[in-house]
């Protein structure tokens, strides 16, 4: 299965998603802020990143997308979850992600996308 980095400033959502992914056999690392996300990303070398876009502000999410895609060794997927998916409209970061999903996101859809 995949090594997944989950990023969300809502700790309840982070915990729930971590449990779901772990239950389905994935190895999960989690971060609730941009600083921890960068550190864990570098240490864990995930296959897939599942992240909230505003953590807690849009600029943090955009910065993370650029940092992840700017890492030559990372060829994984970036799945963005957002209550405001239009935040990515017209941004360079929109072309750097694999999927943007409007919250709330069904777990089966998220699991299918991580598996892809």
One Martini backbone bead per residue (centre of mass of N, CA, C, O) as a GRO file, in nm:
protein
  116
    1UNK     BB    1   0.103   0.031  -0.001
    2UNK     BB    2   0.079   0.357   0.095
    3UNK     BB    3   0.244   0.657   0.161
    4UNK     BB    4   0.084   0.901   0.371
    5UNK     BB    5   0.028   1.253   0.370
    6UNK     BB    6  -0.135   1.435   0.615
    7UNK     BB    7  -0.308   1.765   0.587
    8UNK     BB    8  -0.448   1.938   0.876
    9UNK     BB    9  -0.586   2.178   1.104
   10UNK     BB   10  -0.799   1.958   1.162
   11UNK     BB   11  -0.765   1.719   1.396
   12UNK     BB   12  -1.014   1.546   1.353
   13UNK     BB   13  -0.977   1.492   1.049
   14UNK     BB   14  -0.696   1.375   1.072
   15UNK     BB   15  -0.769   1.132   1.252
   16UNK     BB   16  -0.983   1.002   1.073
   17UNK     BB   17  -0.810   0.962   0.818
   18UNK     BB   18  -0.590   0.795   0.949
   19UNK     BB   19  -0.771   0.558   1.027
   20UNK     BB   20  -0.870   0.486   0.745
   21UNK     BB   21  -0.595   0.436   0.608
   22UNK     BB   22  -0.489   0.227   0.808
   23UNK     BB   23  -0.722   0.022   0.775
   24UNK     BB   24  -0.626   0.006   0.448
   25UNK     BB   25  -0.285  -0.024   0.477
   26UNK     BB   26  -0.163   0.243   0.529
   27UNK     BB   27   0.089   0.472   0.565
   28UNK     BB   28   0.091   0.730   0.822
   29UNK     BB   29   0.129   1.079   0.805
   30UNK     BB   30   0.106   1.382   1.016
   31UNK     BB   31  -0.017   1.729   0.974
   32UNK     BB   32  -0.115   2.072   1.111
   33UNK     BB   33   0.127   2.214   0.951
   34UNK     BB   34   0.366   2.341   0.741
   35UNK     BB   35   0.624   2.279   0.895
   36UNK     BB   36   0.566   1.978   0.951
   37UNK     BB   37   0.513   1.893   0.659
   38UNK     BB   38   0.798   1.936   0.550
   39UNK     BB   39   0.948   1.753   0.744
   40UNK     BB   40   0.791   1.490   0.688
   41UNK     BB   41   0.832   1.479   0.386
   42UNK     BB   42   1.145   1.447   0.402
   43UNK     BB   43   1.142   1.188   0.586
   44UNK     BB   44   0.908   0.994   0.451
   45UNK     BB   45   0.851   0.984   0.152
   46UNK     BB   46   0.586   0.999  -0.003
   47UNK     BB   47   0.338   0.891  -0.239
   48UNK     BB   48   0.117   1.075  -0.088
   49UNK     BB   49  -0.085   1.376  -0.079
   50UNK     BB   50  -0.319   1.492   0.175
   51UNK     BB   51  -0.473   1.820   0.154
   52UNK     BB   52  -0.530   2.105   0.275
   53UNK     BB   53  -0.539   2.438   0.169
   54UNK     BB   54  -0.613   2.563   0.452
   55UNK     BB   55  -0.319   2.596   0.687
   56UNK     BB   56  -0.505   2.823   0.754
   57UNK     BB   57  -0.391   2.937   0.488
   58UNK     BB   58  -0.352   2.959   0.156
   59UNK     BB   59  -0.045   3.014   0.139
   60UNK     BB   60   0.042   2.746   0.269
   61UNK     BB   61  -0.070   2.551   0.055
   62UNK     BB   62   0.081   2.668  -0.189
   63UNK     BB   63   0.365   2.628  -0.075
   64UNK     BB   64   0.350   2.319  -0.054
   65UNK     BB   65   0.302   2.249  -0.345
   66UNK     BB   66   0.568   2.372  -0.448
   67UNK     BB   67   0.757   2.203  -0.270
   68UNK     BB   68   0.676   1.921  -0.364
   69UNK     BB   69   0.718   1.967  -0.678
   70UNK     BB   70   1.029   2.069  -0.621
   71UNK     BB   71   1.085   1.765  -0.566
   72UNK     BB   72   1.254   1.544  -0.753
   73UNK     BB   73   1.177   1.266  -0.591
   74UNK     BB   74   0.875   1.351  -0.641
   75UNK     BB   75   0.600   1.142  -0.799
   76UNK     BB   76   0.348   1.194  -0.662
   77UNK     BB   77   0.049   1.262  -0.523
   78UNK     BB   78  -0.188   1.545  -0.515
   79UNK     BB   79  -0.444   1.597  -0.274
   80UNK     BB   80  -0.709   1.831  -0.256
   81UNK     BB   81  -0.881   1.977   0.016
   82UNK     BB   82  -1.188   2.187  -0.002
   83UNK     BB   83  -1.416   2.448   0.074
   84UNK     BB   84  -1.240   2.626  -0.164
   85UNK     BB   85  -1.166   2.538  -0.478
   86UNK     BB   86  -1.145   2.828  -0.620
   87UNK     BB   87  -0.861   2.909  -0.506
   88UNK     BB   88  -0.709   2.766  -0.766
   89UNK     BB   89  -0.799   2.950  -0.968
   90UNK     BB   90  -0.539   3.063  -1.176
   91UNK     BB   91  -0.312   2.896  -1.059
   92UNK     BB   92  -0.015   2.731  -1.076
   93UNK     BB   93  -0.095   2.500  -0.866
   94UNK     BB   94  -0.322   2.360  -1.031
   95UNK     BB   95  -0.097   2.202  -1.217
   96UNK     BB   96   0.041   2.039  -0.953
   97UNK     BB   97  -0.210   1.871  -0.924
   98UNK     BB   98  -0.439   1.594  -0.934
   99UNK     BB   99  -0.659   1.691  -0.711
  100UNK     BB  100  -0.981   1.843  -0.641
  101UNK     BB  101  -1.178   1.846  -0.336
  102UNK     BB  102  -1.477   1.888  -0.205
  103UNK     BB  103  -1.605   1.963   0.082
  104UNK     BB  104  -1.704   1.685   0.150
  105UNK     BB  105  -1.534   1.365   0.156
  106UNK     BB  106  -1.539   1.061   0.049
  107UNK     BB  107  -1.361   0.789   0.143
  108UNK     BB  108  -1.376   0.612  -0.115
  109UNK     BB  109  -1.258   0.823  -0.304
  110UNK     BB  110  -0.990   0.872  -0.160
  111UNK     BB  111  -0.889   0.578  -0.170
  112UNK     BB  112  -0.891   0.550  -0.479
  113UNK     BB  113  -0.687   0.785  -0.537
  114UNK     BB  114  -0.449   0.668  -0.376
  115UNK     BB  115  -0.433   0.393  -0.533
  116UNK     BB  116  -0.374   0.515  -0.832
   0.00000   0.00000   0.00000
